Amino acid sequence: MNLEDWAGAPVFIAMALVWTSQTSLAQESLTYDPQAEFTVEQLREDLTFLRDVLEGNHAALYRFHDKASFDASFDSVFARIDGPMTELAFFGLIAPVVAMIDCVHTRIRPSDSLRAYTRRNDVYLPLDIDFVDNRAYIIRNYRDQTPVAVGSEVVAINGVPVSSLLREFLSSTPSDGHNETHILYWVNRNSHSIFSSALGYPESYRIELVEPPNAATRVLIVPGMSGSEIATAVEERGPQGRMPPLQLEVIDSLKAAVLTIGTFVSDPADSFHEFLVTSFAELESRGTQSLIVDVRGNYGGHPDNSVDLLRHLADSTFTYFAPEVGNELVHPVEPLETAFRGDKYFLIDGGSFSTTGHFISIVKYHDLGTLIGQESGGTFICNDNSMRLTLPNTRIGGRVARTTFATAVTGISREGGIQPDHVVKPTVDDLLAGVDVALERVLALVAEKRGATDF
């Protein structure tokens, strides 16, 4: 598989693999041939099917790009289908068109058979690479036998400049509006999979590096690792990335607490509400005066849970959804009499989207507290109530969002995420040391307000 076959596809494929369990993939056929080609007629039929589904069902297809732009893009892809091609090559053609919609809930994924094949047969870059200020750095090395210095800057892999790969990631990955923070969040947290897919899963990786501390240049050949080997290495090195879904940590020395809300999904149904009741009762009993609500890496969930949390935080009546949404959440909501009345701070980042974007927009609009971190991955408006689609010949699948959900706010842009009051971005040294600089900043703000010098 060459790089051209994968153009436009890597983040879609990596996300699809993250979202799909290995159990379901293991049930797919073992006979899939990734080099099998589809005819021009089959591919054009799939493209027409995709176009018809999007035009007939998407809630806001032309919100960010007009119909003429989409027509030109589809017509261009149609013309480029001038000979047989593999599923993967076709996927690379249509992925950027879907990304043009600028809707994080509308996406395509490779066929179940291709994903199963990838899980079983391909090898991965055994490195975690994070983009910091548009430059790529090695943060973790999962192959102990290969002496790669963490903190090294990656200039190129297999002859492909990292700058070119970054442009590809940004242009072919769905996000709400023109939000790049969300895309980089996904790339940084799934980098070994995303870089591998972008390069066609080679057996080894020729990496051009600039190594610290003397900025020495070096070329290193790194053998790939299987997905199971990387999973084992990740487990051995301890958890990375997202915080526990729901957690309360009280810091008595500051009369503060950190409430981690890693999801608005409730499973079982009443567990989210019960967690809030228990947590806020503890805050009351401990005399907590400052509350830090951490919604970083929260991909969303049910709006009822978002409203439930807001009722524990708001100091006046609020309306959650705009009237055009047309459900019960368009009516005014009263805060609880026991709502938290102290200082409130909110940690946000590019992983805060969907329902979490709605939540942050209400916090921002009603001035419920101070936002710290990075631009959120979502904003006050997004599309969901998605339908599934499967292209008839290649069996490429996906989802199409059919309904727009907007919160009852004004003055917040739909073009990107919500900006924090205090922008805090980790440096390479912070990432290597595992320092949570955003949390450190908010604790410093709390301490400063309380006049504390030691926490």
Secondary structure, DSSP 8 states (H G I E B T S, - for coil): --HHHHTT-HHHHHHHHHHS-HHHHHTS-S---TT-EE-HHHHHHHHHHHHHHHHHH-TTTTSSS-HHHHHHHHHHHHHH--S-EEHHHHHHHHHHHHHTT--TT-EEE--HHHHHHHHHH-EE--EEEEEETTEEEEEEE--TTS---TT-EEEEETTEEHHHHHHHHHHHS--STT-HHHHHHHHHHSHHHHHHHHTT--SEEEEEEEETTTTEEEEEEEE-EEHHHHHHHHHHT---SS--SEEEEEEGGGTEEEEEE--B--SSTTHHHHHHHHHHHHHHHHT--EEEEE-TT---B-HHHHHHHHHTT-SS-EE-B-GGG-SGGGSEE---TT---SEEEEEE-TT--THHHHHHHHHHHTT-SEEEES--S--SEEEEEEEEEE-TTT--EEEEEEEEEEBS--S--SSS----SEE----HHHHHHT--HHHHHHHHHHHHHHT----
